[in-house]
Amino acid sequence: MIDWAAQRVDQLVVFVNTRAGELVPGSLRWRWLAELHPDVTVVEVRHELDTNFDDEGLWARWMALFRSHWPLEAGPHAIFSSDPYVRGIAARFAAEAVVVDADRSAVPISSTMIREAPADHLDRLAPPVRAWVVANLL
């Protein structure tokens, strides 16, 4: 088990997976995260890959994509997500899978819920995100 309190912030990397045609452009989501968390390396990963967790060939393509965008010399020590596929990614990186609030009890919201009813969740959005949502989705 990794002592997360001892980890340096400059070692944290956040991938923003993006594809053409998203409701909120990936480059914008990348920029928000980079601005809101300046001590974290935020990487936009553009792709057109499907998601099928039973397809090893597709997993190989995902992992090649992730590895090609990884900005540090050493691979990740841990992968964080609320989604169950985190275990598959972590195993393929030989990293620890850290499932965060999978049942959404600590933070009872998901990006899907926000996209489906943005006006209902404005209080959960960071100021620049909220301003964009108000201007573009409401």
Buried (B, 14 or more C-beta within 10 A) or exposed (E): EEEEEEEEEEEBBBBBBBEEEEEBEBEBBBBBBBEEEEEBBBBBBBBEEEEEEEEEEBBEBBBEBBEEBBEEEEEBBBBBBBEEBBBBBBEBBEBBBBBEEEEEEEEEEEEEBBBEEBEEBBEEBEEEBBEBBEEEEE
